[in-house]
Amino acid sequence: MTFFCYVYSRDSDVPHMEALGSPTLADAKARARRMLDEHAATMRAELFHDDLRVAIIAPDEIDCAHASG
């Protein structure tokens, strides 16, 4: 499956977008967490599958907060 990950940063008004080819949502979440850990200025990551937001991840969260629409 392809998930789209938008990483929001304090350094930019435009989020970084990356397509994640991941077999599961859990794998995509883990990859998004690693992306957040790579940069100190990140605020959150949002994962989308098609047009549906399937997860919001904050750098200090252990678990993912789910959101839809």
TARA-V272406 format. One record per backbone hydrogen bond with DSSP energy under -1.0 kcal/mol. NH is the residue of the N-H (numbers start at 1). CO is the residue of the C=O. E is the energy in kcal/mol with one decimal. If there is no record, write none. Layout:
{{NH CO E} {NH CO E}}
This chain:
{{3 20 -2.6} {4 48 -2.6} {5 18 -3.0} {6 46 -2.7} {7 16 -3.1} {8 44 -2.9} {10 41 -2.6} {16 7 -2.5} {18 5 -2.3} {20 3 -3.7} {22 1 -2.1} {22 20 -1.2} {28 24 -1.9} {29 25 -2.7} {30 26 -2.0} {31 27 -2.2} {32 28 -2.3} {33 29 -2.4} {34 30 -2.0} {35 31 -2.0} {36 32 -2.1} {37 33 -2.1} {38 34 -1.0} {39 36 -1.1} {42 39 -1.0} {43 8 -3.4} {44 8 -1.1} {45 57 -2.7} {46 6 -2.4} {47 55 -2.6} {48 4 -2.4} {49 52 -2.6} {52 49 -2.0} {54 47 -2.6} {55 47 -1.3} {56 65 -2.2} {57 45 -3.2} {61 58 -1.6} {65 56 -1.7}}
